[in-house]
Amino acid sequence: MGTPVHVRCSNEFLATLDAWRRRQADLPSRSEAIRRLVEEVLNHERAWRAGPHKGAWTARAMAAKELDRLGDTSATEGERRDRKRRILKGPPEFREMRKDLPKPKKRARSIPVAKLNAGQ
């Protein structure tokens, strides 16, 4: 079994829940319906956090191919690579706004060797 959890629900919520239950093949109890819905949301959230969907990778590959085709041939290979990376990655202010990407790890500040030797 499991630990019982008691939840207070509004009449509107229960009506919506009951309507969902009636659409199921086996007409689950209210507690089973709530369990299924919560489990579905939690599993979906885990899958969403796993990374971009297949379509995102395909779109990125298509954009990269088009950028290679349209790239400035007078620029060096390194410049073309850097420009392509910046375009595909997007502006930093947009990356900072995105909630679906992990926050970058802050680097530890390095202390110049001259300051370390000065303390001796």
Helices and strands as residue ranges (DSSP letters): H 11-22, H 30-49, H 54-70, H 77-89, H 92-97, H 113-118
